[in-house]
Amino acid sequence: MNATFIAIKEAVDQMPSSTPSYDAFFARFLDQLVGVDPAVVRIHYEPGKNDVSAERTLLQVEADARLARQKNLKIQAQLTDFAQAHLHDEVSDELLRKLHNIEHVESTLFNLQPAFYAILDLLSSKAVTINKLDSYISKVDWLTEDLLRLVNQPQYRNRTASAGLIKDIKVALRLFGIETLQQVIPVYAFKRMLPHSTEPFSGLKTRIWQHALAVAIAARTLADLENSHGFSAFCVGLFQSLGYIVVTRCYLRTYQQQKQKQILNAQAMRDSGIIETLDKLMPDASFLSESMAEFAAELNADVTSRWQLDVQPLYQTLDQMSEGLGFNDNSPLTKIALQAQTYVQWQSLKRAKLINNEESLRWLAAAQLTNEKMALLAQTNLSRLNIEI
């Protein structure tokens, strides 16, 4: 074991037990990813809390509010807080039901098509050839479209003798080569599955994408250092953010559906006060962050298990990551993916000044990130693919 790492581990072991746990660091990262305002009171993910017989209904609260307004008491903010909490009780239960239904989860994602999963397996095989890839890629319309669009970008057009428009996918595949295809094909799949919008969480779609790409590149870099399978590490690093996409899309849809349901109920009661309050409510960042912590890792495994890959160990690795085992109890590939994930999340918190030196040492040591690996990742551009045609 690296001598410097041993010294770091010994220093970490002597730190006070009050230093936050991994789960606390991860929760802090998710808050930053989503954009949680620490000054706003959190709404927790708590399924099963909704009990109409034990709680005052929204109509009862509004009746009290009308009486209070007659007494010139300022309780509109309290009504808004209660309405938001009451709405999230409904959302919690519905979100739990939906995310435990894998058929529903799949229906919310872009359909990559069965031939695409065979492509991932082919790219994982030592016997992969352009001819074999062509027979499958030509069956996947969206992928053919994306690859032809890329190869026909101005900076690549002069790679053919005529410098003309390339329309034959096999010609494009030969220009790319296997190594480039191992990067762009999974990336295009992930981008297709990103939600069209994550409003009102401005920039969340971009941050999920940037995080996924950074972890993928970091994982491949660490795999190359250890002479492991770089393509498998890249895919695991990329698709470990898939659960964030699923939870975000499902929460936003469920929130709007439950909100509309409550507005319709208030309209039936002809209660303009409740309608006005509900209409102003917006999805809550802290609730989304906690929902990601609850569901995302398991969803990564659940979704990829349906892809039925034979060669690519994507599901097995993501499933092990979701189990939360001790670092040394994981497979070599899982260890690489966890190190890449830890480094990227630590870097994100460090840039935002949300983690101190003592906390950094503990988090990095838990993932056994040595000075050599840290230096290598610090020198690597984690924000863009290194593509040559």
Phi and psi in degrees as a GROMACS rama.xvg file:
@    title "Ramachandran Plot"
@    xaxis  label "Phi"
@    yaxis  label "Psi"
@TYPE xy
-53.6499  129.402  ASN-2
-61.2621  -39.6713  ALA-3
-63.9445  -38.7833  THR-4
-65.0025  -39.6434  PHE-5
-60.2224  -42.0627  ILE-6
-63.2745  -41.2637  ALA-7
-63.7533  -42.9021  ILE-8
-63.2975  -41.632  LYS-9
-62.7072  -39.5122  GLU-10
-65.5247  -39.8727  ALA-11
-64.5536  -40.6418  VAL-12
-62.0014  -24.6392  ASP-13
-90.6984  -1.80645  GLN-14
-71.4301  154.212  MET-15
-63.503  147.407  PRO-16
-67.4033  -10.2306  SER-17
-73.6679  -10.7511  SER-18
-61.1625  132.502  THR-19
-56.7598  152.717  PRO-20
-80.8435  173.911  SER-21
-57.7214  -42.9636  TYR-22
-58.8181  -35.8511  ASP-23
-68.9072  -39.9444  ALA-24
-63.7383  -43.77  PHE-25
-63.9572  -41.875  PHE-26
-61.9328  -37.8655  ALA-27
-64.1957  -40.8437  ARG-28
-63.7602  -44.7248  PHE-29
-62.7173  -38.8792  LEU-30
-58.7431  -41.6729  ASP-31
-69.7083  -39.8469  GLN-32
-59.2398  -47.184  LEU-33
-76.2717  -35.073  VAL-34
100.423  44.1755  GLY-35
-74.1326  132.002  VAL-36
-87.0869  113.535  ASP-37
-63.3796  -16.6432  PRO-38
-82.0276  -11.8163  ALA-39
-95.4171  137.649  VAL-40
-61.2864  132.125  VAL-41
-74.3566  148.195  ARG-42
-111.127  116.988  ILE-43
-86.6648  149.546  HIS-44
-78.2869  112.271  TYR-45
-140.049  82.4263  GLU-46
-66.4336  149.816  PRO-47
83.3777  -1.07584  GLY-48
-76.5011  -26.1444  LYS-49
-66.3042  114.582  ASN-50
-141.645  98.3964  ASP-51
-60.4355  -35.5457  VAL-52
-70.7264  -23.52  SER-53
-98.9495  -10.1274  ALA-54
-118.978  149.179  GLU-55
-67.623  138.677  ARG-56
-77.4201  163.018  THR-57
-61.025  -35.3694  LEU-58
-65.9571  -38.2376  LEU-59
-65.6053  -40.3381  GLN-60
-64.7694  -39.4718  VAL-61
-65.5573  -36.9664  GLU-62
-61.8469  -42.8759  ALA-63
-63.8327  -36.7984  ASP-64
-65.6808  -39.3785  ALA-65
-63.5286  -41.7014  ARG-66
-64.3211  -41.1327  LEU-67
-65.9605  -39.4232  ALA-68
-63.6559  -33.5445  ARG-69
-64.6023  -25.4414  GLN-70
-96.281  11.9679  LYS-71
61.4965  33.6737  ASN-72
-94.081  138.159  LEU-73
-92.7396  90.8334  LYS-74
-123.829  17.0127  ILE-75
-60.8019  -37.7094  GLN-76
-63.5565  -38.2743  ALA-77
-65.8052  -39.4668  GLN-78
-63.2752  -41.721  LEU-79
-62.5587  -44.3873  THR-80
-62.0824  -42.2215  ASP-81
-66.3546  -42.043  PHE-82
-61.0615  -41.613  ALA-83
-65.3237  -43.5391  GLN-84
-66.3035  -42.281  ALA-85
-62.0824  -42.5499  HIS-86
-63.2143  -40.5739  LEU-87
-73.0291  -22.3497  HIS-88
-60.5349  -44.8012  ASP-89
-66.3317  -43.0896  GLU-90
-62.923  -41.7912  VAL-91
-56.0815  -48.4191  SER-92
-66.3842  -41.6  ASP-93
-70.2608  -37.2347  GLU-94
-64.4595  -41.8654  LEU-95
-59.9908  -44.5222  LEU-96
-63.4786  -44.8501  ARG-97
-68.4076  -44.231  LYS-98
-76.3699  -12.8565  LEU-99
-91.4179  1.74742  HIS-100
-107.796  98.7084  ASN-101
-65.8215  -30.1237  ILE-102
-64.9665  -41.088  GLU-103
-65.1694  -43.2621  HIS-104
-57.9902  -46.6504  VAL-105
-61.1267  -36.0947  GLU-106
-67.4864  -18.4949  SER-107
-87.6002  -10.2339  THR-108
-102.912  155.673  LEU-109
-60.9173  134.361  PHE-110
-78.6547  106.12  ASN-111
-73.7247  -17.3762  LEU-112
81.2614  141.188  GLN-113
-54.4885  -36.5409  PRO-114
-63.2631  -26.1744  ALA-115
-65.2795  -39.2979  PHE-116
-65.7833  -34.1531  TYR-117
-65.3233  -32.5906  ALA-118
-64.9641  -42.6271  ILE-119
-59.5857  -40.9165  LEU-120
-65.5911  -42.9243  ASP-121
-60.629  -43.5288  LEU-122
-66.7908  -18.788  LEU-123
-86.4968  -12.4291  SER-124
-89.3114  143.514  SER-125
-69.7635  -18.8297  LYS-126
-93.1931  13.3994  ALA-127
-66.5673  138.86  VAL-128
-135.286  161.431  THR-129
-61.2573  -40.4436  ILE-130
-61.4074  -42.607  ASN-131
-65.5638  -42.7496  LYS-132
-62.4467  -41.723  LEU-133
-58.4156  -38.7419  ASP-134
-65.2767  -25.6686  SER-135
-95.861  -42.9393  TYR-136
-62.4302  -35.9817  ILE-137
-64.7841  -15.1363  SER-138
-89.3525  -10.644  LYS-139
-107.932  97.3904  VAL-140
-57.2749  -47.0709  ASP-141
-64.3856  -36.0395  TRP-142
-72.4244  -41.3087  LEU-143
-58.3659  -43.9452  THR-144
-61.186  -45.6236  GLU-145
-66.5739  -41.0106  ASP-146
-69.4047  -38.7543  LEU-147
-68.0368  -35.9309  LEU-148
-63.7381  -40.2709  ARG-149
-67.1961  -47.6556  LEU-150
-68.1587  -20.6626  VAL-151
-95.4349  9.56335  ASN-152
-66.4775  147.624  GLN-153
-50.6146  -37.6942  PRO-154
-70.0102  -13.4411  GLN-155
-109.872  -7.63179  TYR-156
-63.9755  -28.6317  ARG-157
-80.283  7.12017  ASN-158
-80.9255  -11.0583  ARG-159
-103.943  157.444  THR-160
-60.1295  -38.4687  ALA-161
-89.1852  -11.7675  SER-162
55.2676  26.9288  ALA-163
-92.7662  -178.714  GLY-164
-70.2776  130.82  LEU-165
-92.6866  122.266  ILE-166
-113.935  -15.6004  LYS-167
-91.4727  119.246  ASP-168
-64.3687  -32.4855  ILE-169
-65.6801  -38.1459  LYS-170
-61.9359  -43.0496  VAL-171
-62.0902  -42.5806  ALA-172
-62.9496  -38.53  LEU-173
-67.6358  -36.6045  ARG-174
-67.3858  -38.055  LEU-175
-67.6995  -52.3149  PHE-176
84.6792  160.081  GLY-177
-60.7324  -46.4876  ILE-178
-61.3009  -41.4509  GLU-179
-68.8444  -39.8754  THR-180
-63.0647  -32.7543  LEU-181
-65.3891  -19.8943  GLN-182
-92.182  -50.5672  GLN-183
-75.9386  -31.0697  VAL-184
-66.655  -52.4186  ILE-185
-63.9558  -32.4904  PRO-186
-64.8482  -43.858  VAL-187
-63.9908  -35.1364  TYR-188
-64.466  -45.516  ALA-189
-63.0059  -42.8221  PHE-190
-64.2864  -33.3762  LYS-191
-65.1227  -28.3702  ARG-192
-88.1164  -8.56367  MET-193
-63.7679  144.254  LEU-194
-67.1005  151.421  PRO-195
-64.6968  -34.5674  HIS-196
-148.983  146.858  SER-197
-120.335  19.742  THR-198
-60.5639  140.302  GLU-199
-90.2012  11.0335  PRO-200
-87.7451  83.8087  PHE-201
-60.2007  127.604  SER-202
84.3755  -3.77815  GLY-203
-63.2511  -42.3264  LEU-204
-56.1382  -45.1657  LYS-205
-65.9975  -40.7684  THR-206
-67.3508  -37.5716  ARG-207
-62.8133  -44.2986  ILE-208
-62.4195  -46.908  TRP-209
-63.3191  -40.0653  GLN-210
-64.9656  -46.2392  HIS-211
-59.8567  -46.3258  ALA-212
-65.1348  -42.0616  LEU-213
-63.0779  -43.1101  ALA-214
-66.5273  -38.9939  VAL-215
-62.0973  -47.2792  ALA-216
-66.0976  -41.1728  ILE-217
-63.1568  -41.8728  ALA-218
-64.645  -43.5816  ALA-219
-64.1638  -38.7558  ARG-220
-62.9589  -44.5983  THR-221
-68.1674  -35.8757  LEU-222
-64.3381  -42.1417  ALA-223
-62.3487  -37.3836  ASP-224
-62.1813  -35.1074  LEU-225
-100.217  13.5335  GLU-226
54.4808  36.7672  ASN-227
-97.284  -176.945  SER-228
-80.2888  102.507  HIS-229
-61.6285  -37.5794  GLY-230
-67.9081  -42.0759  PHE-231
-62.6789  -42.5119  SER-232
-63.0439  -40.3617  ALA-233
-61.0226  -45.4983  PHE-234
-65.8076  -42.9545  CYS-235
-62.0744  -45.0305  VAL-236
-60.7252  -36.3882  GLY-237
-73.2445  -50.5692  LEU-238
-83.5031  0.155683  PHE-239
-70.1974  -8.67999  GLN-240
-99.0341  2.02395  SER-241
-61.0965  -38.5496  LEU-242
-61.8879  -31.7211  GLY-243
-63.5567  -37.812  TYR-244
-64.6361  -48.1967  ILE-245
-61.1153  -48.4592  VAL-246
-64.5016  -42.8399  VAL-247
-61.3149  -49.9993  THR-248
-62.8417  -43.7555  ARG-249
-67.8804  -39.9986  CYS-250
-64.0836  -47.2718  TYR-251
-61.9107  -41.4223  LEU-252
-67.7397  -44.3059  ARG-253
-65.2411  -40.7648  THR-254
-59.3758  -48.2796  TYR-255
-64.9991  -37.335  GLN-256
-66.0452  -44.8936  GLN-257
-69.9023  -35.19  GLN-258
-63.9902  -45.1688  LYS-259
-64.0532  -36.7938  GLN-260
-61.7939  -43.5735  LYS-261
-70.8997  -33.9703  GLN-262
-63.9069  -42.1065  ILE-263
-63.0119  -39.0564  LEU-264
-63.3792  -41.8946  ASN-265
-67.1413  -36.3969  ALA-266
-64.9546  -36.8607  GLN-267
-64.6171  -31.2377  ALA-268
-87.601  -3.91704  MET-269
54.9381  44.2937  ARG-270
-107.558  95.5381  ASP-271
-66.4259  -27.2242  SER-272
-63.9982  -45.9412  GLY-273
-67.741  -41.3643  ILE-274
-58.434  -45.1889  ILE-275
-62.9284  -40.9194  GLU-276
-66.6191  -48.0592  THR-277
-62.8827  -38.7594  LEU-278
-61.8048  -27.0997  ASP-279
-87.4073  -10.068  LYS-280
-71.9515  147.632  LEU-281
-130.775  154.659  MET-282
-53.9722  150.204  PRO-283
-106.993  129.551  ASP-284
-67.2275  -41.261  ALA-285
-66.0548  -35.909  SER-286
-64.9863  -42.3786  PHE-287
-64.0735  -42.26  LEU-288
-59.2284  -46.3254  SER-289
-69.3233  -31.4121  GLU-290
-67.7181  -38.0272  SER-291
-61.4392  -44.9882  MET-292
-61.5944  -34.4346  ALA-293
-75.6439  -40.4282  GLU-294
-113.903  -29.945  PHE-295
-58.4632  -47.5784  ALA-296
-62.2174  -44.1928  ALA-297
-66.8283  -35.1535  GLU-298
-66.2139  -34.5815  LEU-299
-53.7943  -46.8268  ASN-300
-71.5972  -43.72  ALA-301
-60.6157  -45.1757  ASP-302
-67.3009  -48.9515  VAL-303
-70.3638  -21.2946  THR-304
-64.8764  -26.7616  SER-305
-77.293  -10.8717  ARG-306
-78.7085  -16.2337  TRP-307
52.6202  52.6472  GLN-308
-77.9092  139.908  LEU-309
-99.8082  -33.669  ASP-310
-105.342  -46.7004  VAL-311
-72.1999  118.925  GLN-312
-83.4731  42.5073  PRO-313
-68.1945  -53.3057  LEU-314
-61.1638  -45.9022  TYR-315
-60.0319  -38.8644  GLN-316
-72.8062  -45.4279  THR-317
-64.6384  -34.6306  LEU-318
-65.0214  -42.7445  ASP-319
-66.2034  -37.776  GLN-320
-61.6363  -33.6873  MET-321
-74.5551  -16.3626  SER-322
-79.1989  -18.2194  GLU-323
67.2584  38.4671  GLY-324
-71.607  163.887  LEU-325
-61.9708  148.114  GLY-326
-53.2215  -44.8018  PHE-327
-71.6895  -11.3899  ASN-328
-88.1248  0.443626  ASP-329
-93.7567  162.582  ASN-330
-71.1524  162.204  SER-331
-55.7026  -40.4228  PRO-332
-68.7316  -39.868  LEU-333
-63.6458  -40.0013  THR-334
-59.7571  -43.4769  LYS-335
-61.3678  -45.9579  ILE-336
-63.4198  -40.6273  ALA-337
-66.8584  -37.9964  LEU-338
-65.4336  -42.528  GLN-339
-63.3226  -44.8353  ALA-340
-62.689  -44.4547  GLN-341
-62.3736  -44.5923  THR-342
-62.1072  -46.6819  TYR-343
-66.3103  -41.2808  VAL-344
-69.0269  -39.3451  GLN-345
-61.8993  -43.7792  TRP-346
-60.8791  -39.664  GLN-347
-64.4757  -44.5785  SER-348
-67.9791  -36.9839  LEU-349
-64.838  -43.7741  LYS-350
-60.3891  -35.7849  ARG-351
-87.0304  2.41857  ALA-352
57.8282  43.9796  LYS-353
-110.773  10.4958  LEU-354
-147.844  135.988  ILE-355
-95.4654  177.945  ASN-356
-63.803  -42.0573  ASN-357
-63.0332  -44.2981  GLU-358
-64.4711  -39.079  GLU-359
-59.9447  -46.4445  SER-360
-57.8519  -44.1455  LEU-361
-65.455  -45.4624  ARG-362
-66.3181  -45.1814  TRP-363
-68.7688  -37.0449  LEU-364
-67.6835  -34.2627  ALA-365
-61.9571  -29.6975  ALA-366
-96.2649  7.46182  ALA-367
53.2787  44.2136  GLN-368
-85.13  105.839  LEU-369
-76.8121  168.772  THR-370
-59.6057  -37.9317  ASN-371
-61.3556  -45.82  GLU-372
-69.3275  -39.7721  LYS-373
-62.0317  -42.7721  MET-374
-65.2458  -40.8184  ALA-375
-63.3525  -46.1722  LEU-376
-68.2626  -32.9839  LEU-377
-65.2877  -28.3995  ALA-378
-88.3393  -6.5828  GLN-379
-96.2196  135.229  THR-380
-77.3812  108.351  ASN-381
-94.7436  7.24296  LEU-382
-105.908  -5.98349  SER-383
-154.153  152.572  ARG-384
-75.7994  146.768  LEU-385
-96.557  87.4957  ASN-386
-107.796  128.731  ILE-387
-125.906  132.928  GLU-388
